[in-house]
Amino acid sequence: MERLKISKTRLRALIEEAIVDCYNEDEQEGGFLVMLEENMPTPFQALVVGEEVEVIGFDQGVEDRGIMAICKRQGKKHRASVTSLEWSGKPPKGAEWIAAYQAWVRGNW
């Protein structure tokens, strides 16, 4: 599995870009959703719990907070937390936005 190498300074800049003008966590999460949709062309390949999936889009979580990846596997659609996505090879274009979202969720930025 290839890890995305991104500096803490770059992560901080991405987070600040996503949450600019947001007043609360719900709005901040919405900011990340917009950035993912605008900067990560779908579909792309990813791993979820070790299984290969095709990510075909993103959506806001329903009851639980969080951004979901809409995944397709063996002809069926599934939803998985964006924070659970991993890469089996080279990370897809825009993957730094997922890294920024993960850092924001963990609060270590």
Contacts in CASP RR format, 6 or more apart in sequence:
PFRMAT RR
TARGET T0000
AUTHOR 0000-0000-0000
METHOD contacts of the structure
MODEL  1
MERLKISKTRLRALIEEAIVDCYNEDEQEGGFLVMLEENMPTPFQALVVG
EEVEVIGFDQGVEDRGIMAICKRQGKKHRASVTSLEWSGKPPKGAEWIAA
YQAWVRGNW
1 47 0 8 1.000
1 86 0 8 1.000
1 87 0 8 1.000
1 88 0 8 1.000
1 89 0 8 1.000
2 87 0 8 1.000
2 88 0 8 1.000
2 89 0 8 1.000
2 90 0 8 1.000
2 91 0 8 1.000
3 87 0 8 1.000
4 87 0 8 1.000
4 91 0 8 1.000
4 95 0 8 1.000
4 96 0 8 1.000
4 99 0 8 1.000
6 96 0 8 1.000
6 99 0 8 1.000
8 109 0 8 1.000
10 96 0 8 1.000
11 96 0 8 1.000
11 99 0 8 1.000
11 100 0 8 1.000
11 103 0 8 1.000
11 109 0 8 1.000
12 109 0 8 1.000
14 35 0 8 1.000
14 96 0 8 1.000
14 97 0 8 1.000
14 99 0 8 1.000
14 100 0 8 1.000
15 100 0 8 1.000
15 103 0 8 1.000
15 104 0 8 1.000
15 109 0 8 1.000
17 35 0 8 1.000
18 28 0 8 1.000
18 31 0 8 1.000
18 32 0 8 1.000
18 34 0 8 1.000
18 35 0 8 1.000
18 97 0 8 1.000
18 100 0 8 1.000
18 101 0 8 1.000
18 104 0 8 1.000
19 27 0 8 1.000
19 28 0 8 1.000
19 31 0 8 1.000
19 32 0 8 1.000
19 104 0 8 1.000
22 28 0 8 1.000
22 30 0 8 1.000
22 31 0 8 1.000
25 65 0 8 1.000
26 65 0 8 1.000
28 104 0 8 1.000
29 60 0 8 1.000
29 65 0 8 1.000
29 66 0 8 1.000
29 67 0 8 1.000
30 60 0 8 1.000
30 67 0 8 1.000
32 67 0 8 1.000
32 97 0 8 1.000
32 100 0 8 1.000
32 101 0 8 1.000
32 104 0 8 1.000
33 58 0 8 1.000
33 59 0 8 1.000
33 60 0 8 1.000
33 67 0 8 1.000
35 97 0 8 1.000
35 100 0 8 1.000
36 58 0 8 1.000
36 67 0 8 1.000
36 82 0 8 1.000
36 97 0 8 1.000
36 98 0 8 1.000
36 101 0 8 1.000
37 57 0 8 1.000
37 58 0 8 1.000
39 93 0 8 1.000
39 94 0 8 1.000
39 97 0 8 1.000
40 58 0 8 1.000
40 92 0 8 1.000
40 93 0 8 1.000
40 94 0 8 1.000
40 95 0 8 1.000
40 97 0 8 1.000
40 98 0 8 1.000
41 92 0 8 1.000
41 93 0 8 1.000
42 55 0 8 1.000
42 56 0 8 1.000
42 57 0 8 1.000
42 58 0 8 1.000
43 54 0 8 1.000
43 55 0 8 1.000
43 56 0 8 1.000
43 57 0 8 1.000
43 72 0 8 1.000
44 54 0 8 1.000
44 55 0 8 1.000
44 92 0 8 1.000
44 93 0 8 1.000
45 52 0 8 1.000
45 53 0 8 1.000
45 54 0 8 1.000
45 55 0 8 1.000
45 88 0 8 1.000
45 92 0 8 1.000
46 52 0 8 1.000
46 53 0 8 1.000
46 54 0 8 1.000
46 55 0 8 1.000
46 69 0 8 1.000
46 71 0 8 1.000
46 85 0 8 1.000
46 86 0 8 1.000
46 87 0 8 1.000
46 88 0 8 1.000
46 92 0 8 1.000
47 53 0 8 1.000
47 85 0 8 1.000
47 86 0 8 1.000
47 87 0 8 1.000
47 88 0 8 1.000
48 69 0 8 1.000
48 71 0 8 1.000
48 78 0 8 1.000
48 80 0 8 1.000
48 84 0 8 1.000
48 85 0 8 1.000
48 86 0 8 1.000
49 84 0 8 1.000
50 86 0 8 1.000
51 73 0 8 1.000
52 73 0 8 1.000
52 88 0 8 1.000
53 69 0 8 1.000
53 71 0 8 1.000
53 72 0 8 1.000
53 73 0 8 1.000
53 78 0 8 1.000
53 80 0 8 1.000
54 71 0 8 1.000
54 72 0 8 1.000
54 73 0 8 1.000
55 69 0 8 1.000
55 70 0 8 1.000
55 71 0 8 1.000
55 72 0 8 1.000
55 85 0 8 1.000
56 70 0 8 1.000
56 71 0 8 1.000
56 72 0 8 1.000
56 77 0 8 1.000
57 69 0 8 1.000
57 70 0 8 1.000
58 67 0 8 1.000
58 68 0 8 1.000
58 69 0 8 1.000
58 70 0 8 1.000
58 82 0 8 1.000
59 67 0 8 1.000
59 68 0 8 1.000
59 70 0 8 1.000
59 79 0 8 1.000
60 66 0 8 1.000
60 67 0 8 1.000
60 68 0 8 1.000
61 67 0 8 1.000
61 68 0 8 1.000
61 79 0 8 1.000
66 81 0 8 1.000
66 82 0 8 1.000
66 105 0 8 1.000
67 81 0 8 1.000
67 82 0 8 1.000
67 101 0 8 1.000
68 79 0 8 1.000
68 80 0 8 1.000
68 81 0 8 1.000
68 82 0 8 1.000
69 79 0 8 1.000
69 80 0 8 1.000
69 81 0 8 1.000
69 82 0 8 1.000
69 84 0 8 1.000
69 85 0 8 1.000
70 77 0 8 1.000
70 78 0 8 1.000
70 79 0 8 1.000
71 77 0 8 1.000
71 78 0 8 1.000
71 79 0 8 1.000
71 80 0 8 1.000
72 78 0 8 1.000
82 98 0 8 1.000
82 101 0 8 1.000
82 102 0 8 1.000
83 98 0 8 1.000
83 101 0 8 1.000
83 102 0 8 1.000
83 105 0 8 1.000
85 98 0 8 1.000
87 95 0 8 1.000
100 109 0 8 1.000
103 109 0 8 1.000
END
